[in-house]
């Protein structure tokens, strides 16, 4: 990040509140300040490994693709996806747009960068 800090992604299993509920996967981002080693977590709501995210030039915004889950539409398996933006200063995120994507078919859609803030 521009302030010398680091942005990291982590994926872990989180146990449900009731004993009978299964654990669910959760992906989140966190920043680490390189001076005082403080850490700040940002929940993403993503339940798969967050492999596609990009930081804006200012270091304030992070864009990522969120998978909403699979459903069968005719012969195709479709995954609905959101392109989200997380503000690292406020901790708020917003959905920019959504789109359907076929599972295991080309093209593969990934977030590759920023044009402008």
Jmol script that loads the backbone (N, CA, C; Angstrom):
load data "model"
ATOM      1  N   UNK A   1       0.840  -1.179   0.000  1.00  0.00           N
ATOM      2  CA  UNK A   1       0.000   0.000   0.000  1.00  0.00           C
ATOM      3  C   UNK A   1       0.886   1.245   0.000  1.00  0.00           C
ATOM      4  N   UNK A   2       0.372   2.374  -0.429  1.00  0.00           N
ATOM      5  CA  UNK A   2       1.197   3.588  -0.493  1.00  0.00           C
ATOM      6  C   UNK A   2       1.796   4.023   0.838  1.00  0.00           C
ATOM      7  N   UNK A   3       1.137   3.690   1.959  1.00  0.00           N
ATOM      8  CA  UNK A   3       1.661   4.078   3.267  1.00  0.00           C
ATOM      9  C   UNK A   3       2.723   3.111   3.804  1.00  0.00           C
ATOM     10  N   UNK A   4       3.098   2.119   2.986  1.00  0.00           N
ATOM     11  CA  UNK A   4       4.098   1.143   3.408  1.00  0.00           C
ATOM     12  C   UNK A   4       3.501  -0.089   4.055  1.00  0.00           C
ATOM     13  N   UNK A   5       2.187  -0.114   4.214  1.00  0.00           N
ATOM     14  CA  UNK A   5       1.514  -1.270   4.802  1.00  0.00           C
ATOM     15  C   UNK A   5       1.318  -2.373   3.777  1.00  0.00           C
ATOM     16  N   UNK A   6       0.776  -3.481   4.224  1.00  0.00           N
ATOM     17  CA  UNK A   6       0.548  -4.648   3.373  1.00  0.00           C
ATOM     18  C   UNK A   6      -0.941  -4.994   3.363  1.00  0.00           C
ATOM     19  N   UNK A   7      -1.422  -5.465   2.223  1.00  0.00           N
ATOM     20  CA  UNK A   7      -2.779  -5.975   2.100  1.00  0.00           C
ATOM     21  C   UNK A   7      -2.678  -7.465   1.849  1.00  0.00           C
ATOM     22  N   UNK A   8      -3.349  -8.252   2.683  1.00  0.00           N
ATOM     23  CA  UNK A   8      -3.288  -9.703   2.564  1.00  0.00           C
ATOM     24  C   UNK A   8      -4.691 -10.287   2.488  1.00  0.00           C
ATOM     25  N   UNK A   9      -4.774 -11.479   1.941  1.00  0.00           N
ATOM     26  CA  UNK A   9      -6.034 -12.208   1.831  1.00  0.00           C
ATOM     27  C   UNK A   9      -5.902 -13.482   2.627  1.00  0.00           C
ATOM     28  N   UNK A  10      -6.990 -13.854   3.312  1.00  0.00           N
ATOM     29  CA  UNK A  10      -6.970 -15.090   4.090  1.00  0.00           C
ATOM     30  C   UNK A  10      -8.292 -15.817   3.905  1.00  0.00           C
ATOM     31  N   UNK A  11      -8.220 -17.127   3.907  1.00  0.00           N
ATOM     32  CA  UNK A  11      -9.387 -17.986   3.752  1.00  0.00           C
ATOM     33  C   UNK A  11      -9.380 -18.964   4.901  1.00  0.00           C
ATOM     34  N   UNK A  12     -10.505 -19.061   5.614  1.00  0.00           N
ATOM     35  CA  UNK A  12     -10.553 -19.988   6.742  1.00  0.00           C
ATOM     36  C   UNK A  12     -11.967 -20.494   6.939  1.00  0.00           C
ATOM     37  N   UNK A  13     -12.096 -21.530   7.731  1.00  0.00           N
ATOM     38  CA  UNK A  13     -13.399 -22.087   8.074  1.00  0.00           C
ATOM     39  C   UNK A  13     -13.857 -21.451   9.363  1.00  0.00           C
ATOM     40  N   UNK A  14     -15.117 -21.004   9.376  1.00  0.00           N
ATOM     41  CA  UNK A  14     -15.676 -20.381  10.570  1.00  0.00           C
ATOM     42  C   UNK A  14     -16.804 -21.260  11.081  1.00  0.00           C
ATOM     43  N   UNK A  15     -16.735 -21.629  12.346  1.00  0.00           N
ATOM     44  CA  UNK A  15     -17.751 -22.500  12.943  1.00  0.00           C
ATOM     45  C   UNK A  15     -19.041 -21.725  13.154  1.00  0.00           C
ATOM     46  N   UNK A  16     -20.164 -22.349  12.824  1.00  0.00           N
ATOM     47  CA  UNK A  16     -21.475 -21.743  13.043  1.00  0.00           C
ATOM     48  C   UNK A  16     -21.765 -21.604  14.527  1.00  0.00           C
ATOM     49  N   UNK A  17     -22.753 -20.750  14.913  1.00  0.00           N
ATOM     50  CA  UNK A  17     -23.029 -20.516  16.333  1.00  0.00           C
ATOM     51  C   UNK A  17     -23.613 -21.726  17.061  1.00  0.00           C
ATOM     52  N   UNK A  18     -24.403 -22.534  16.384  1.00  0.00           N
ATOM     53  CA  UNK A  18     -24.974 -23.719  17.030  1.00  0.00           C
ATOM     54  C   UNK A  18     -24.063 -24.917  16.800  1.00  0.00           C
ATOM     55  N   UNK A  19     -24.041 -25.812  17.742  1.00  0.00           N
ATOM     56  CA  UNK A  19     -23.159 -26.980  17.655  1.00  0.00           C
ATOM     57  C   UNK A  19     -23.474 -27.818  16.413  1.00  0.00           C
ATOM     58  N   UNK A  20     -24.741 -27.915  16.036  1.00  0.00           N
ATOM     59  CA  UNK A  20     -25.126 -28.758  14.907  1.00  0.00           C
ATOM     60  C   UNK A  20     -24.846 -28.119  13.553  1.00  0.00           C
ATOM     61  N   UNK A  21     -24.641 -26.822  13.515  1.00  0.00           N
ATOM     62  CA  UNK A  21     -24.407 -26.163  12.231  1.00  0.00           C
ATOM     63  C   UNK A  21     -22.987 -26.447  11.744  1.00  0.00           C
ATOM     64  N   UNK A  22     -22.843 -26.716  10.467  1.00  0.00           N
ATOM     65  CA  UNK A  22     -21.494 -26.971   9.948  1.00  0.00           C
ATOM     66  C   UNK A  22     -20.688 -25.679   9.822  1.00  0.00           C
ATOM     67  N   UNK A  23     -19.397 -25.842   9.784  1.00  0.00           N
ATOM     68  CA  UNK A  23     -18.527 -24.686   9.562  1.00  0.00           C
ATOM     69  C   UNK A  23     -18.726 -24.202   8.142  1.00  0.00           C
ATOM     70  N   UNK A  24     -18.528 -22.900   7.924  1.00  0.00           N
ATOM     71  CA  UNK A  24     -18.631 -22.369   6.568  1.00  0.00           C
ATOM     72  C   UNK A  24     -17.339 -21.644   6.218  1.00  0.00           C
ATOM     73  N   UNK A  25     -16.942 -21.720   4.959  1.00  0.00           N
ATOM     74  CA  UNK A  25     -15.710 -21.040   4.560  1.00  0.00           C
ATOM     75  C   UNK A  25     -15.946 -19.534   4.473  1.00  0.00           C
ATOM     76  N   UNK A  26     -14.904 -18.767   4.722  1.00  0.00           N
ATOM     77  CA  UNK A  26     -15.003 -17.314   4.671  1.00  0.00           C
ATOM     78  C   UNK A  26     -13.668 -16.732   4.213  1.00  0.00           C
ATOM     79  N   UNK A  27     -13.753 -15.795   3.298  1.00  0.00           N
ATOM     80  CA  UNK A  27     -12.561 -15.130   2.790  1.00  0.00           C
ATOM     81  C   UNK A  27     -12.592 -13.684   3.258  1.00  0.00           C
ATOM     82  N   UNK A  28     -11.472 -13.181   3.717  1.00  0.00           N
ATOM     83  CA  UNK A  28     -11.426 -11.783   4.122  1.00  0.00           C
ATOM     84  C   UNK A  28     -10.064 -11.179   3.775  1.00  0.00           C
ATOM     85  N   UNK A  29     -10.030  -9.857   3.757  1.00  0.00           N
ATOM     86  CA  UNK A  29      -8.795  -9.118   3.521  1.00  0.00           C
ATOM     87  C   UNK A  29      -8.386  -8.465   4.835  1.00  0.00           C
ATOM     88  N   UNK A  30      -7.102  -8.229   4.992  1.00  0.00           N
ATOM     89  CA  UNK A  30      -6.664  -7.453   6.139  1.00  0.00           C
ATOM     90  C   UNK A  30      -5.412  -6.663   5.775  1.00  0.00           C
ATOM     91  N   UNK A  31      -5.259  -5.524   6.446  1.00  0.00           N
ATOM     92  CA  UNK A  31      -4.072  -4.694   6.249  1.00  0.00           C
ATOM     93  C   UNK A  31      -3.191  -4.817   7.484  1.00  0.00           C
ATOM     94  N   UNK A  32      -1.897  -4.730   7.254  1.00  0.00           N
ATOM     95  CA  UNK A  32      -0.926  -4.746   8.340  1.00  0.00           C
ATOM     96  C   UNK A  32      -0.053  -3.511   8.178  1.00  0.00           C
ATOM     97  N   UNK A  33       0.010  -2.686   9.228  1.00  0.00           N
ATOM     98  CA  UNK A  33       0.854  -1.503   9.236  1.00  0.00           C
ATOM     99  C   UNK A  33       2.281  -1.961   9.491  1.00  0.00           C
ATOM    100  N   UNK A  34       3.203  -1.595   8.603  1.00  0.00           N
ATOM    101  CA  UNK A  34       4.582  -2.088   8.722  1.00  0.00           C
ATOM    102  C   UNK A  34       5.354  -1.408   9.852  1.00  0.00           C
ATOM    103  N   UNK A  35       4.866  -0.282  10.353  1.00  0.00           N
ATOM    104  CA  UNK A  35       5.558   0.422  11.429  1.00  0.00           C
ATOM    105  C   UNK A  35       5.196  -0.135  12.804  1.00  0.00           C
ATOM    106  N   UNK A  36       3.909  -0.135  13.115  1.00  0.00           N
ATOM    107  CA  UNK A  36       3.504  -0.588  14.451  1.00  0.00           C
ATOM    108  C   UNK A  36       2.916  -1.998  14.466  1.00  0.00           C
ATOM    109  N   UNK A  37       2.878  -2.651  13.295  1.00  0.00           N
ATOM    110  CA  UNK A  37       2.395  -4.032  13.133  1.00  0.00           C
ATOM    111  C   UNK A  37       0.931  -4.219  13.535  1.00  0.00           C
ATOM    112  N   UNK A  38       0.164  -3.122  13.494  1.00  0.00           N
ATOM    113  CA  UNK A  38      -1.265  -3.247  13.781  1.00  0.00           C
ATOM    114  C   UNK A  38      -1.963  -3.885  12.590  1.00  0.00           C
ATOM    115  N   UNK A  39      -3.115  -4.477  12.864  1.00  0.00           N
ATOM    116  CA  UNK A  39      -3.858  -5.203  11.841  1.00  0.00           C
ATOM    117  C   UNK A  39      -5.311  -4.736  11.837  1.00  0.00           C
ATOM    118  N   UNK A  40      -5.889  -4.636  10.626  1.00  0.00           N
ATOM    119  CA  UNK A  40      -7.301  -4.290  10.487  1.00  0.00           C
ATOM    120  C   UNK A  40      -7.930  -5.275   9.508  1.00  0.00           C
ATOM    121  N   UNK A  41      -9.029  -5.932   9.939  1.00  0.00           N
ATOM    122  CA  UNK A  41      -9.708  -6.940   9.118  1.00  0.00           C
ATOM    123  C   UNK A  41     -10.875  -6.321   8.355  1.00  0.00           C
ATOM    124  N   UNK A  42     -11.123  -6.874   7.149  1.00  0.00           N
ATOM    125  CA  UNK A  42     -12.248  -6.461   6.309  1.00  0.00           C
ATOM    126  C   UNK A  42     -12.956  -7.717   5.822  1.00  0.00           C
ATOM    127  N   UNK A  43     -14.201  -7.913   6.256  1.00  0.00           N
ATOM    128  CA  UNK A  43     -14.979  -9.053   5.781  1.00  0.00           C
ATOM    129  C   UNK A  43     -15.401  -8.803   4.344  1.00  0.00           C
ATOM    130  N   UNK A  44     -15.370  -9.834   3.519  1.00  0.00           N
ATOM    131  CA  UNK A  44     -15.755  -9.684   2.117  1.00  0.00           C
ATOM    132  C   UNK A  44     -17.082 -10.339   1.792  1.00  0.00           C
ATOM    133  N   UNK A  45     -17.556 -11.252   2.621  1.00  0.00           N
ATOM    134  CA  UNK A  45     -18.774 -11.983   2.314  1.00  0.00           C
ATOM    135  C   UNK A  45     -18.567 -13.074   1.280  1.00  0.00           C
ATOM    136  N   UNK A  46     -17.335 -13.284   0.870  1.00  0.00           N
ATOM    137  CA  UNK A  46     -17.006 -14.271  -0.158  1.00  0.00           C
ATOM    138  C   UNK A  46     -16.737 -15.608   0.523  1.00  0.00           C
ATOM    139  N   UNK A  47     -17.380 -16.690   0.022  1.00  0.00           N
ATOM    140  CA  UNK A  47     -17.208 -17.993   0.672  1.00  0.00           C
ATOM    141  C   UNK A  47     -16.304 -18.930  -0.119  1.00  0.00           C
ATOM    142  N   UNK A  48     -15.482 -18.370  -0.992  1.00  0.00           N
ATOM    143  CA  UNK A  48     -14.442 -19.121  -1.698  1.00  0.00           C
ATOM    144  C   UNK A  48     -13.142 -18.343  -1.560  1.00  0.00           C
ATOM    145  N   UNK A  49     -12.037 -18.984  -1.887  1.00  0.00           N
ATOM    146  CA  UNK A  49     -10.754 -18.293  -1.823  1.00  0.00           C
ATOM    147  C   UNK A  49     -10.793 -17.071  -2.717  1.00  0.00           C
ATOM    148  N   UNK A  50     -10.468 -15.918  -2.185  1.00  0.00           N
ATOM    149  CA  UNK A  50     -10.497 -14.660  -2.930  1.00  0.00           C
ATOM    150  C   UNK A  50      -9.219 -14.554  -3.749  1.00  0.00           C
ATOM    151  N   UNK A  51      -9.294 -15.025  -4.993  1.00  0.00           N
ATOM    152  CA  UNK A  51      -8.105 -15.069  -5.834  1.00  0.00           C
ATOM    153  C   UNK A  51      -7.956 -13.879  -6.742  1.00  0.00           C
ATOM    154  N   UNK A  52      -9.017 -13.105  -6.919  1.00  0.00           N
ATOM    155  CA  UNK A  52      -8.971 -11.999  -7.857  1.00  0.00           C
ATOM    156  C   UNK A  52      -9.352 -10.704  -7.146  1.00  0.00           C
ATOM    157  N   UNK A  53      -8.357  -9.933  -6.750  1.00  0.00           N
ATOM    158  CA  UNK A  53      -8.623  -8.613  -6.188  1.00  0.00           C
ATOM    159  C   UNK A  53      -7.494  -7.672  -6.580  1.00  0.00           C
ATOM    160  N   UNK A  54      -7.817  -6.390  -6.703  1.00  0.00           N
ATOM    161  CA  UNK A  54      -6.830  -5.392  -7.113  1.00  0.00           C
ATOM    162  C   UNK A  54      -6.987  -4.137  -6.272  1.00  0.00           C
ATOM    163  N   UNK A  55      -5.867  -3.514  -5.961  1.00  0.00           N
ATOM    164  CA  UNK A  55      -5.833  -2.287  -5.180  1.00  0.00           C
ATOM    165  C   UNK A  55      -5.729  -1.105  -6.139  1.00  0.00           C
ATOM    166  N   UNK A  56      -6.473  -0.031  -5.842  1.00  0.00           N
ATOM    167  CA  UNK A  56      -6.399   1.178  -6.668  1.00  0.00           C
ATOM    168  C   UNK A  56      -5.045   1.861  -6.475  1.00  0.00           C
ATOM    169  N   UNK A  57      -4.716   2.786  -7.360  1.00  0.00           N
ATOM    170  CA  UNK A  57      -3.426   3.486  -7.303  1.00  0.00           C
ATOM    171  C   UNK A  57      -3.248   4.233  -5.979  1.00  0.00           C
ATOM    172  N   UNK A  58      -4.334   4.760  -5.416  1.00  0.00           N
ATOM    173  CA  UNK A  58      -4.245   5.497  -4.152  1.00  0.00           C
ATOM    174  C   UNK A  58      -4.091   4.568  -2.950  1.00  0.00           C
ATOM    175  N   UNK A  59      -4.414   3.279  -3.133  1.00  0.00           N
ATOM    176  CA  UNK A  59      -4.360   2.331  -2.031  1.00  0.00           C
ATOM    177  C   UNK A  59      -5.593   2.359  -1.150  1.00  0.00           C
ATOM    178  N   UNK A  60      -6.570   3.177  -1.489  1.00  0.00           N
ATOM    179  CA  UNK A  60      -7.771   3.296  -0.667  1.00  0.00           C
ATOM    180  C   UNK A  60      -8.827   2.248  -1.026  1.00  0.00           C
ATOM    181  N   UNK A  61      -8.965   1.910  -2.300  1.00  0.00           N
ATOM    182  CA  UNK A  61     -10.026   1.024  -2.757  1.00  0.00           C
ATOM    183  C   UNK A  61      -9.469  -0.319  -3.202  1.00  0.00           C
ATOM    184  N   UNK A  62     -10.237  -1.373  -2.952  1.00  0.00           N
ATOM    185  CA  UNK A  62      -9.892  -2.719  -3.406  1.00  0.00           C
ATOM    186  C   UNK A  62     -11.091  -3.257  -4.177  1.00  0.00           C
ATOM    187  N   UNK A  63     -10.866  -3.699  -5.392  1.00  0.00           N
ATOM    188  CA  UNK A  63     -11.917  -4.323  -6.182  1.00  0.00           C
ATOM    189  C   UNK A  63     -11.746  -5.826  -6.152  1.00  0.00           C
ATOM    190  N   UNK A  64     -12.863  -6.559  -6.100  1.00  0.00           N
ATOM    191  CA  UNK A  64     -12.786  -8.015  -6.128  1.00  0.00           C
ATOM    192  C   UNK A  64     -14.054  -8.598  -6.737  1.00  0.00           C
ATOM    193  N   UNK A  65     -13.953  -9.839  -7.171  1.00  0.00           N
ATOM    194  CA  UNK A  65     -15.073 -10.553  -7.768  1.00  0.00           C
ATOM    195  C   UNK A  65     -15.606 -11.545  -6.739  1.00  0.00           C
ATOM    196  N   UNK A  66     -16.913 -11.493  -6.506  1.00  0.00           N
ATOM    197  CA  UNK A  66     -17.577 -12.359  -5.535  1.00  0.00           C
ATOM    198  C   UNK A  66     -18.473 -13.352  -6.273  1.00  0.00           C
ATOM    199  N   UNK A  67     -18.316 -14.616  -5.965  1.00  0.00           N
ATOM    200  CA  UNK A  67     -19.174 -15.654  -6.536  1.00  0.00           C
ATOM    201  C   UNK A  67     -20.401 -15.822  -5.650  1.00  0.00           C
ATOM    202  N   UNK A  68     -21.593 -15.777  -6.250  1.00  0.00           N
ATOM    203  CA  UNK A  68     -22.834 -15.902  -5.485  1.00  0.00           C
ATOM    204  C   UNK A  68     -23.376 -17.318  -5.455  1.00  0.00           C
ATOM    205  N   UNK A  69     -22.718 -18.217  -6.149  1.00  0.00           N
ATOM    206  CA  UNK A  69     -23.152 -19.608  -6.120  1.00  0.00           C
ATOM    207  C   UNK A  69     -23.643 -20.105  -7.465  1.00  0.00           C
ATOM    208  N   UNK A  70     -23.713 -21.404  -7.560  1.00  0.00           N
ATOM    209  CA  UNK A  70     -24.051 -22.063  -8.822  1.00  0.00           C
ATOM    210  C   UNK A  70     -25.527 -22.425  -8.884  1.00  0.00           C
ATOM    211  N   UNK A  71     -26.052 -22.414 -10.097  1.00  0.00           N
ATOM    212  CA  UNK A  71     -27.384 -22.943 -10.350  1.00  0.00           C
ATOM    213  C   UNK A  71     -27.423 -23.469 -11.778  1.00  0.00           C
ATOM    214  N   UNK A  72     -28.230 -24.491 -11.977  1.00  0.00           N
ATOM    215  CA  UNK A  72     -28.334 -25.079 -13.311  1.00  0.00           C
ATOM    216  C   UNK A  72     -29.414 -24.341 -14.087  1.00  0.00           C
ATOM    217  N   UNK A  73     -29.047 -23.891 -15.299  1.00  0.00           N
ATOM    218  CA  UNK A  73     -29.974 -23.240 -16.219  1.00  0.00           C
ATOM    219  C   UNK A  73     -29.915 -24.034 -17.513  1.00  0.00           C
ATOM    220  N   UNK A  74     -30.917 -24.896 -17.720  1.00  0.00           N
ATOM    221  CA  UNK A  74     -30.879 -25.790 -18.874  1.00  0.00           C
ATOM    222  C   UNK A  74     -29.689 -26.715 -18.743  1.00  0.00           C
ATOM    223  N   UNK A  75     -28.889 -26.854 -19.821  1.00  0.00           N
ATOM    224  CA  UNK A  75     -27.719 -27.735 -19.757  1.00  0.00           C
ATOM    225  C   UNK A  75     -26.497 -27.080 -19.107  1.00  0.00           C
ATOM    226  N   UNK A  76     -26.577 -25.779 -18.832  1.00  0.00           N
ATOM    227  CA  UNK A  76     -25.414 -25.049 -18.324  1.00  0.00           C
ATOM    228  C   UNK A  76     -25.457 -24.868 -16.807  1.00  0.00           C
ATOM    229  N   UNK A  77     -24.276 -24.923 -16.205  1.00  0.00           N
ATOM    230  CA  UNK A  77     -24.124 -24.600 -14.800  1.00  0.00           C
ATOM    231  C   UNK A  77     -23.668 -23.137 -14.745  1.00  0.00           C
ATOM    232  N   UNK A  78     -24.470 -22.273 -14.133  1.00  0.00           N
ATOM    233  CA  UNK A  78     -24.210 -20.835 -14.135  1.00  0.00           C
ATOM    234  C   UNK A  78     -23.808 -20.382 -12.736  1.00  0.00           C
ATOM    235  N   UNK A  79     -22.832 -19.501 -12.676  1.00  0.00           N
ATOM    236  CA  UNK A  79     -22.395 -18.883 -11.426  1.00  0.00           C
ATOM    237  C   UNK A  79     -22.651 -17.386 -11.549  1.00  0.00           C
ATOM    238  N   UNK A  80     -23.454 -16.836 -10.663  1.00  0.00           N
ATOM    239  CA  UNK A  80     -23.716 -15.395 -10.670  1.00  0.00           C
ATOM    240  C   UNK A  80     -22.575 -14.719  -9.920  1.00  0.00           C
ATOM    241  N   UNK A  81     -22.031 -13.651 -10.487  1.00  0.00           N
ATOM    242  CA  UNK A  81     -20.888 -12.973  -9.865  1.00  0.00           C
ATOM    243  C   UNK A  81     -21.148 -11.485  -9.687  1.00  0.00           C
ATOM    244  N   UNK A  82     -20.614 -10.947  -8.618  1.00  0.00           N
ATOM    245  CA  UNK A  82     -20.650  -9.508  -8.350  1.00  0.00           C
ATOM    246  C   UNK A  82     -19.240  -8.956  -8.440  1.00  0.00           C
ATOM    247  N   UNK A  83     -19.104  -7.762  -8.984  1.00  0.00           N
ATOM    248  CA  UNK A  83     -17.853  -7.020  -8.898  1.00  0.00           C
ATOM    249  C   UNK A  83     -18.050  -6.009  -7.768  1.00  0.00           C
ATOM    250  N   UNK A  84     -17.264  -6.163  -6.709  1.00  0.00           N
ATOM    251  CA  UNK A  84     -17.404  -5.360  -5.498  1.00  0.00           C
ATOM    252  C   UNK A  84     -16.215  -4.406  -5.349  1.00  0.00           C
ATOM    253  N   UNK A  85     -16.439  -3.297  -4.653  1.00  0.00           N
ATOM    254  CA  UNK A  85     -15.366  -2.376  -4.294  1.00  0.00           C
ATOM    255  C   UNK A  85     -15.418  -2.169  -2.786  1.00  0.00           C
ATOM    256  N   UNK A  86     -14.271  -2.362  -2.124  1.00  0.00           N
ATOM    257  CA  UNK A  86     -14.149  -2.174  -0.681  1.00  0.00           C
ATOM    258  C   UNK A  86     -13.300  -0.937  -0.429  1.00  0.00           C
ATOM    259  N   UNK A  87     -13.799  -0.023   0.395  1.00  0.00           N
ATOM    260  CA  UNK A  87     -13.068   1.178   0.788  1.00  0.00           C
ATOM    261  C   UNK A  87     -12.294   0.846   2.058  1.00  0.00           C
ATOM    262  N   UNK A  88     -10.975   0.863   1.999  1.00  0.00           N
ATOM    263  CA  UNK A  88     -10.152   0.490   3.151  1.00  0.00           C
ATOM    264  C   UNK A  88     -10.165   1.538   4.252  1.00  0.00           C
ATOM    265  N   UNK A  89     -10.584   2.764   3.949  1.00  0.00           N
ATOM    266  CA  UNK A  89     -10.659   3.806   4.976  1.00  0.00           C
ATOM    267  C   UNK A  89     -11.937   3.659   5.794  1.00  0.00           C
ATOM    268  N   UNK A  90     -13.073   3.495   5.107  1.00  0.00           N
ATOM    269  CA  UNK A  90     -14.360   3.410   5.807  1.00  0.00           C
ATOM    270  C   UNK A  90     -14.745   1.978   6.153  1.00  0.00           C
ATOM    271  N   UNK A  91     -14.185   0.989   5.441  1.00  0.00           N
ATOM    272  CA  UNK A  91     -14.545  -0.409   5.640  1.00  0.00           C
ATOM    273  C   UNK A  91     -15.834  -0.803   4.929  1.00  0.00           C
ATOM    274  N   UNK A  92     -16.443   0.122   4.194  1.00  0.00           N
ATOM    275  CA  UNK A  92     -17.698  -0.162   3.488  1.00  0.00           C
ATOM    276  C   UNK A  92     -17.413  -0.715   2.099  1.00  0.00           C
ATOM    277  N   UNK A  93     -18.290  -1.621   1.661  1.00  0.00           N
ATOM    278  CA  UNK A  93     -18.158  -2.139   0.305  1.00  0.00           C
ATOM    279  C   UNK A  93     -19.444  -1.872  -0.466  1.00  0.00           C
ATOM    280  N   UNK A  94     -19.332  -1.899  -1.787  1.00  0.00           N
ATOM    281  CA  UNK A  94     -20.511  -1.702  -2.632  1.00  0.00           C
ATOM    282  C   UNK A  94     -20.388  -2.573  -3.872  1.00  0.00           C
ATOM    283  N   UNK A  95     -21.538  -2.961  -4.361  1.00  0.00           N
ATOM    284  CA  UNK A  95     -21.608  -3.783  -5.558  1.00  0.00           C
ATOM    285  C   UNK A  95     -21.638  -2.860  -6.777  1.00  0.00           C
ATOM    286  N   UNK A  96     -20.693  -3.036  -7.702  1.00  0.00           N
ATOM    287  CA  UNK A  96     -20.680  -2.228  -8.920  1.00  0.00           C
ATOM    288  C   UNK A  96     -21.638  -2.790  -9.957  1.00  0.00           C
ATOM    289  N   UNK A  97     -21.544  -4.096 -10.201  1.00  0.00           N
ATOM    290  CA  UNK A  97     -22.451  -4.751 -11.132  1.00  0.00           C
ATOM    291  C   UNK A  97     -22.362  -6.259 -10.953  1.00  0.00           C
ATOM    292  N   UNK A  98     -23.355  -6.968 -11.499  1.00  0.00           N
ATOM    293  CA  UNK A  98     -23.417  -8.425 -11.441  1.00  0.00           C
ATOM    294  C   UNK A  98     -23.502  -8.980 -12.849  1.00  0.00           C
ATOM    295  N   UNK A  99     -23.080 -10.231 -13.005  1.00  0.00           N
ATOM    296  CA  UNK A  99     -23.168 -10.883 -14.311  1.00  0.00           C
ATOM    297  C   UNK A  99     -23.148 -12.395 -14.118  1.00  0.00           C
ATOM    298  N   UNK A 100     -23.760 -13.129 -15.048  1.00  0.00           N
ATOM    299  CA  UNK A 100     -23.709 -14.588 -14.992  1.00  0.00           C
ATOM    300  C   UNK A 100     -22.462 -15.103 -15.717  1.00  0.00           C
ATOM    301  N   UNK A 101     -21.934 -16.213 -15.249  1.00  0.00           N
ATOM    302  CA  UNK A 101     -20.776 -16.821 -15.907  1.00  0.00           C
ATOM    303  C   UNK A 101     -20.959 -18.331 -15.913  1.00  0.00           C
ATOM    304  N   UNK A 102     -20.671 -18.968 -17.019  1.00  0.00           N
ATOM    305  CA  UNK A 102     -20.748 -20.422 -17.092  1.00  0.00           C
ATOM    306  C   UNK A 102     -19.587 -21.029 -16.315  1.00  0.00           C
ATOM    307  N   UNK A 103     -19.862 -22.111 -15.613  1.00  0.00           N
ATOM    308  CA  UNK A 103     -18.839 -22.806 -14.840  1.00  0.00           C
ATOM    309  C   UNK A 103     -17.978 -23.660 -15.765  1.00  0.00           C
ATOM    310  N   UNK A 104     -16.664 -23.595 -15.551  1.00  0.00           N
ATOM    311  CA  UNK A 104     -15.684 -24.410 -16.269  1.00  0.00           C
ATOM    312  C   UNK A 104     -15.735 -24.223 -17.780  1.00  0.00           C
ATOM    313  N   UNK A 105     -16.128 -23.071 -18.222  1.00  0.00           N
ATOM    314  CA  UNK A 105     -16.108 -22.734 -19.641  1.00  0.00           C
ATOM    315  C   UNK A 105     -15.364 -21.427 -19.825  1.00  0.00           C
ATOM    316  N   UNK A 106     -14.819 -21.251 -20.985  1.00  0.00           N
ATOM    317  CA  UNK A 106     -14.174 -19.984 -21.293  1.00  0.00           C
ATOM    318  C   UNK A 106     -15.221 -19.016 -21.799  1.00  0.00           C
ATOM    319  N   UNK A 107     -15.086 -17.737 -21.640  1.00  0.00           N
ATOM    320  CA  UNK A 107     -13.922 -17.082 -21.048  1.00  0.00           C
ATOM    321  C   UNK A 107     -13.999 -17.054 -19.526  1.00  0.00           C
ATOM    322  N   UNK A 108     -12.841 -16.923 -18.898  1.00  0.00           N
ATOM    323  CA  UNK A 108     -12.747 -16.757 -17.458  1.00  0.00           C
ATOM    324  C   UNK A 108     -12.691 -15.265 -17.187  1.00  0.00           C
ATOM    325  N   UNK A 109     -13.477 -14.785 -16.237  1.00  0.00           N
ATOM    326  CA  UNK A 109     -13.520 -13.362 -15.932  1.00  0.00           C
ATOM    327  C   UNK A 109     -12.797 -13.095 -14.628  1.00  0.00           C
ATOM    328  N   UNK A 110     -11.802 -12.243 -14.672  1.00  0.00           N
ATOM    329  CA  UNK A 110     -11.050 -11.832 -13.496  1.00  0.00           C
ATOM    330  C   UNK A 110     -10.902 -10.323 -13.505  1.00  0.00           C
ATOM    331  N   UNK A 111     -10.728  -9.743 -12.349  1.00  0.00           N
ATOM    332  CA  UNK A 111     -10.490  -8.313 -12.219  1.00  0.00           C
ATOM    333  C   UNK A 111      -8.986  -8.090 -12.382  1.00  0.00           C
ATOM    334  N   UNK A 112      -8.584  -7.220 -13.329  1.00  0.00           N
ATOM    335  CA  UNK A 112      -7.153  -7.058 -13.605  1.00  0.00           C
ATOM    336  C   UNK A 112      -6.596  -5.693 -13.258  1.00  0.00           C
ATOM    337  N   UNK A 113      -7.412  -4.690 -13.003  1.00  0.00           N
ATOM    338  CA  UNK A 113      -6.830  -3.402 -12.639  1.00  0.00           C
ATOM    339  C   UNK A 113      -7.848  -2.289 -12.617  1.00  0.00           C
ATOM    340  N   UNK A 114      -7.339  -1.067 -12.477  1.00  0.00           N
ATOM    341  CA  UNK A 114      -8.145   0.129 -12.372  1.00  0.00           C
ATOM    342  C   UNK A 114      -7.843   1.054 -13.544  1.00  0.00           C
ATOM    343  N   UNK A 115      -8.863   1.722 -14.076  1.00  0.00           N
ATOM    344  CA  UNK A 115      -8.649   2.758 -15.078  1.00  0.00           C
ATOM    345  C   UNK A 115      -8.469   4.107 -14.406  1.00  0.00           C
ATOM    346  N   UNK A 116      -9.319   4.399 -13.434  1.00  0.00           N
ATOM    347  CA  UNK A 116      -9.261   5.662 -12.701  1.00  0.00           C
ATOM    348  C   UNK A 116     -10.171   5.537 -11.508  1.00  0.00           C
ATOM    349  N   UNK A 117      -9.922   6.340 -10.487  1.00  0.00           N
ATOM    350  CA  UNK A 117     -10.792   6.347  -9.324  1.00  0.00           C
ATOM    351  C   UNK A 117     -11.844   7.386  -9.545  1.00  0.00           C
TER     352      UNK A 117
END
end "model"
wireframe off; spacefill off
backbone 0.3
color backbone group
